[in-house]
């Protein structure tokens, strides 16, 4: 089977899973973007999904590149985040209408690289533009390889962390002299710390907003389960997991967030920012929101509770969508654009994301960023979704895992029942043919 046939097979599989309503805008978007092709080598067509604060920072970074590198003129197209974005990206690559450069969550790589929808990076060319591979976070960089070839160049790591009110936590005796969270010695010790917080003037203990959300509960579970070192192999016909360790993590999960057993995502954010709770499990991407709260904000990587450090994480990564006849000049310009964006990613750190470019994270300027520099070690132990064609950011897999976990936290099911429901979901996805 040729690569072209493989990619078309993936496209057919993708379309088969779409409703007519979802398909129409995807086709429309591919057609409209294709019309913007430029013959200029410096015109790099760049698709991404950054909106809001992230979008503003990316526009700022792109403007700086245009200013610093004459002739390099990226044309960025912003598409909606989620499944629709990845559908359009797959269709564009399979249909011969791919942009020169795109952003992809690293957790989605397993659904794209094996199907021939991406082209590998030329690391020598990146080095020519000032970014040798050793200057990129090695843990995340390694996860961007497929069959020993680099298919994803990480811009950042965005982990699940903990945020807290330093004053309240300090009065409870839960911070060290530098204002950092004292490491709990075990899951039981963490629950004791949570009880200390509840005893302070009727405050809530640790919280998170996990209902009416298709990812938060999975992020919490996957980070903690990764700390156990338990297997989670999705490469065969049946899931290769450690059921006992899954149950152990779910039991702790239910107790750790007992104060938010009915909180949806906005309610969890509001409870923390208004001081109802001094401690929240959340993604670092909420940093801009939490910085608006009227208290001294602290943050830390996820506590190590089950053996080895690990935090759920993903990475906004640069990929080269497959082109049958790539323009050599634009392909070279795409490499130069990525190199410039990596070198300028101190700007990106303002959003809370941890830059993958090590000279930025190791700089004195980054060390002064508070609380970003406090949770930066989370990038050393990223727990990215288990690799499979159906996993990753915005996937139905995450939504189904969350549904099971939410029922367990709410008390509608036991920890064993929750794990049984999760395994049923895994069986469902593994029974489906891989469209690639």
LINUR-V216597 format. One record per residue. N is the residue number from 1. RES is the residue in one small letter. SS is DSSP state (alpha for helix, beta for strand, coil for the rest). D_FIRST is the distance of its C-alpha to the first C-alpha in whole Angstrom. Layout:
# LINUR-V216597
N;RES;SS;D_FIRST / N;RES;SS;D_FIRST
This chain:
# LINUR-V216597
1;x;coil;0 / 2;x;coil;4 / 3;x;alpha;7 / 4;x;alpha;8 / 5;x;alpha;6 / 6;x;alpha;7 / 7;x;alpha;10 / 8;x;alpha;11 / 9;x;alpha;10 / 10;x;alpha;13 / 11;x;alpha;15 / 12;x;alpha;15 / 13;x;alpha;16 / 14;x;alpha;19 / 15;x;alpha;20 / 16;x;alpha;21 / 17;x;coil;23 / 18;x;coil;25 / 19;x;coil;28 / 20;x;alpha;29 / 21;x;alpha;32 / 22;x;alpha;29 / 23;x;alpha;27 / 24;x;alpha;29 / 25;x;alpha;30 / 26;x;alpha;27 / 27;x;alpha;26 / 28;x;alpha;29 / 29;x;alpha;29 / 30;x;alpha;26 / 31;x;alpha;28 / 32;x;alpha;31 / 33;x;alpha;29 / 34;x;alpha;27 / 35;x;coil;31 / 36;x;coil;32 / 37;x;coil;30 / 38;x;coil;32 / 39;x;coil;32 / 40;x;coil;34 / 41;x;coil;32 / 42;x;coil;35 / 43;x;coil;34 / 44;x;coil;31 / 45;x;beta;30 / 46;x;beta;30 / 47;x;beta;29 / 48;x;beta;31 / 49;x;coil;33 / 50;x;coil;36 / 51;x;coil;39 / 52;x;alpha;43 / 53;x;alpha;44 / 54;x;alpha;40 / 55;x;alpha;40 / 56;x;alpha;43 / 57;x;alpha;43 / 58;x;alpha;39 / 59;x;alpha;41 / 60;x;alpha;44 / 61;x;alpha;41 / 62;x;alpha;39 / 63;x;alpha;43 / 64;x;alpha;44 / 65;x;alpha;41 / 66;x;alpha;42 / 67;x;alpha;45 / 68;x;alpha;45 / 69;x;coil;42 / 70;x;coil;43 / 71;x;coil;40 / 72;x;coil;38 / 73;x;coil;38 / 74;x;coil;35 / 75;x;beta;35 / 76;x;beta;34 / 77;x;beta;33 / 78;x;beta;34 / 79;x;coil;32 / 80;x;coil;33 / 81;x;coil;32 / 82;x;coil;30 / 83;x;alpha;27 / 84;x;alpha;28 / 85;x;alpha;27 / 86;x;alpha;24 / 87;x;alpha;23 / 88;x;alpha;24 / 89;x;alpha;22 / 90;x;alpha;19 / 91;x;alpha;19 / 92;x;alpha;20 / 93;x;alpha;17 / 94;x;alpha;15 / 95;x;coil;17 / 96;x;coil;18 / 97;x;coil;22 / 98;x;coil;22 / 99;x;coil;25 / 100;x;coil;25 / 101;x;beta;26 / 102;x;beta;26 / 103;x;beta;28 / 104;x;beta;26 / 105;x;beta;28 / 106;x;alpha;26 / 107;x;alpha;26 / 108;x;alpha;23 / 109;x;alpha;21 / 110;x;alpha;19 / 111;x;alpha;18 / 112;x;coil;17 / 113;x;coil;16 / 114;x;coil;13 / 115;x;coil;11 / 116;x;coil;11 / 117;x;coil;15 / 118;x;beta;17 / 119;x;beta;18 / 120;x;coil;20 / 121;x;coil;23 / 122;x;coil;25 / 123;x;alpha;28 / 124;x;alpha;30 / 125;x;alpha;30 / 126;x;alpha;31 / 127;x;alpha;34 / 128;x;alpha;35 / 129;x;coil;36 / 130;x;coil;38 / 131;x;coil;36 / 132;x;coil;35 / 133;x;alpha;33 / 134;x;alpha;36 / 135;x;alpha;37 / 136;x;beta;35 / 137;x;coil;35 / 138;x;alpha;34 / 139;x;alpha;33 / 140;x;alpha;31 / 141;x;alpha;29 / 142;x;alpha;28 / 143;x;alpha;26 / 144;x;coil;25 / 145;x;beta;22 / 146;x;beta;19 / 147;x;coil;18 / 148;x;coil;21 / 149;x;beta;20 / 150;x;beta;23 / 151;x;coil;21 / 152;x;coil;24 / 153;x;beta;28 / 154;x;beta;31 / 155;x;coil;33 / 156;x;beta;35 / 157;x;beta;36 / 158;x;beta;37 / 159;x;beta;38 / 160;x;beta;40 / 161;x;beta;44 / 162;x;beta;48 / 163;x;beta;50 / 164;x;beta;54 / 165;x;beta;57 / 166;x;alpha;59 / 167;x;alpha;62 / 168;x;alpha;62 / 169;x;alpha;60 / 170;x;alpha;62 / 171;x;alpha;65 / 172;x;coil;64 / 173;x;coil;63 / 174;x;coil;59 / 175;x;beta;59 / 176;x;coil;60 / 177;x;coil;62 / 178;x;coil;59 / 179;x;coil;59 / 180;x;coil;55 / 181;x;beta;54 / 182;x;coil;56 / 183;x;coil;53 / 184;x;coil;53 / 185;x;coil;54 / 186;x;coil;52 / 187;x;alpha;51 / 188;x;alpha;54 / 189;x;alpha;56 / 190;x;alpha;54 / 191;x;alpha;55 / 192;x;alpha;58 / 193;x;alpha;58 / 194;x;alpha;57 / 195;x;alpha;60 / 196;x;alpha;62 / 197;x;alpha;60 / 198;x;alpha;61 / 199;x;coil;65 / 200;x;coil;65 / 201;x;coil;67 / 202;x;coil;65 / 203;x;coil;62 / 204;x;beta;58 / 205;x;coil;56 / 206;x;coil;53 / 207;x;beta;51 / 208;x;coil;47 / 209;x;coil;46 / 210;x;coil;44 / 211;x;beta;44 / 212;x;coil;42 / 213;x;coil;40 / 214;x;coil;36 / 215;x;coil;36 / 216;x;alpha;39 / 217;x;alpha;40 / 218;x;alpha;36 / 219;x;alpha;37 / 220;x;alpha;40 / 221;x;alpha;39 / 222;x;alpha;36 / 223;x;alpha;38 / 224;x;alpha;41 / 225;x;alpha;38 / 226;x;alpha;37 / 227;x;alpha;40 / 228;x;alpha;40 / 229;x;coil;37 / 230;x;coil;36 / 231;x;coil;33 / 232;x;beta;30 / 233;x;beta;27 / 234;x;coil;24 / 235;x;coil;21 / 236;x;coil;22 / 237;x;coil;23 / 238;x;coil;27 / 239;x;coil;28 / 240;x;beta;30 / 241;x;beta;33 / 242;x;coil;36 / 243;x;alpha;38 / 244;x;alpha;42 / 245;x;alpha;41 / 246;x;alpha;39 / 247;x;alpha;43 / 248;x;alpha;45 / 249;x;alpha;43 / 250;x;alpha;43 / 251;x;alpha;47 / 252;x;alpha;48 / 253;x;alpha;46 / 254;x;alpha;48 / 255;x;alpha;51 / 256;x;alpha;50 / 257;x;coil;50 / 258;x;alpha;53 / 259;x;alpha;54 / 260;x;alpha;51 / 261;x;coil;50 / 262;x;coil;50 / 263;x;coil;50 / 264;x;beta;47 / 265;x;alpha;45 / 266;x;alpha;48 / 267;x;alpha;51 / 268;x;alpha;50 / 269;x;alpha;50 / 270;x;alpha;53 / 271;x;alpha;55 / 272;x;alpha;54 / 273;x;alpha;55 / 274;x;coil;58 / 275;x;coil;59 / 276;x;coil;59 / 277;x;beta;57 / 278;x;coil;57 / 279;x;beta;53 / 280;x;beta;50 / 281;x;beta;46 / 282;x;beta;44 / 283;x;beta;42 / 284;x;alpha;43 / 285;x;alpha;42 / 286;x;alpha;45 / 287;x;alpha;47 / 288;x;alpha;48 / 289;x;alpha;49 / 290;x;alpha;51 / 291;x;coil;53 / 292;x;coil;55 / 293;x;coil;57 / 294;x;coil;60 / 295;x;coil;60 / 296;x;coil;59 / 297;x;beta;55 / 298;x;beta;54 / 299;x;beta;50 / 300;x;beta;49 / 301;x;beta;45 / 302;x;coil;45 / 303;x;coil;47 / 304;x;coil;46 / 305;x;coil;47 / 306;x;coil;45 / 307;x;coil;45 / 308;x;coil;42 / 309;x;coil;42 / 310;x;coil;39 / 311;x;beta;39 / 312;x;beta;36 / 313;x;beta;35 / 314;x;beta;32 / 315;x;coil;32 / 316;x;beta;31 / 317;x;beta;29 / 318;x;beta;27 / 319;x;beta;24 / 320;x;beta;22 / 321;x;beta;20 / 322;x;coil;17 / 323;x;coil;18 / 324;x;coil;16 / 325;x;coil;19 / 326;x;coil;21 / 327;x;coil;25 / 328;x;alpha;26 / 329;x;alpha;30 / 330;x;alpha;29 / 331;x;alpha;26 / 332;x;alpha;29 / 333;x;alpha;31 / 334;x;alpha;29 / 335;x;alpha;30 / 336;x;alpha;33 / 337;x;alpha;34 / 338;x;alpha;32 / 339;x;alpha;35 / 340;x;alpha;38 / 341;x;alpha;37 / 342;x;alpha;37 / 343;x;alpha;40 / 344;x;coil;42 / 345;x;coil;41 / 346;x;coil;44 / 347;x;coil;44 / 348;x;alpha;41 / 349;x;alpha;43 / 350;x;alpha;46 / 351;x;alpha;44 / 352;x;coil;44 / 353;x;coil;40 / 354;x;beta;40 / 355;x;beta;39 / 356;x;coil;36 / 357;x;beta;38 / 358;x;alpha;40 / 359;x;alpha;43 / 360;x;alpha;44 / 361;x;alpha;44 / 362;x;coil;46 / 363;x;coil;48 / 364;x;alpha;52 / 365;x;alpha;51 / 366;x;alpha;49 / 367;x;alpha;51 / 368;x;coil;53 / 369;x;coil;51 / 370;x;coil;52 / 371;x;coil;51 / 372;x;alpha;47 / 373;x;alpha;48 / 374;x;alpha;49 / 375;x;alpha;46 / 376;x;alpha;44 / 377;x;alpha;44 / 378;x;alpha;41 / 379;x;alpha;39 / 380;x;alpha;39 / 381;x;coil;38 / 382;x;beta;35 / 383;x;beta;34 / 384;x;coil;31 / 385;x;coil;29 / 386;x;coil;27 / 387;x;coil;23 / 388;x;coil;21 / 389;x;coil;19 / 390;x;coil;22 / 391;x;coil;25 / 392;x;coil;27 / 393;x;coil;29 / 394;x;coil;30 / 395;x;coil;28 / 396;x;alpha;29 / 397;x;alpha;28 / 398;x;alpha;31 / 399;x;alpha;33 / 400;x;alpha;33 / 401;x;alpha;34 / 402;x;alpha;37 / 403;x;alpha;38 / 404;x;alpha;39 / 405;x;alpha;40 / 406;x;alpha;43 / 407;x;alpha;44 / 408;x;alpha;45 / 409;x;alpha;47 / 410;x;alpha;49 / 411;x;coil;50 / 412;x;coil;48 / 413;x;coil;46 / 414;x;coil;47 / 415;x;alpha;45 / 416;x;alpha;44 / 417;x;alpha;43 / 418;x;alpha;41 / 419;x;alpha;39 / 420;x;alpha;38 / 421;x;alpha;37 / 422;x;alpha;35 / 423;x;alpha;33 / 424;x;alpha;33 / 425;x;alpha;31 / 426;x;alpha;29 / 427;x;alpha;28 / 428;x;alpha;27 / 429;x;alpha;25 / 430;x;alpha;23 / 431;x;coil;23 / 432;x;coil;21 / 433;x;coil;17 / 434;x;coil;15 / 435;x;coil;14 / 436;x;coil;12
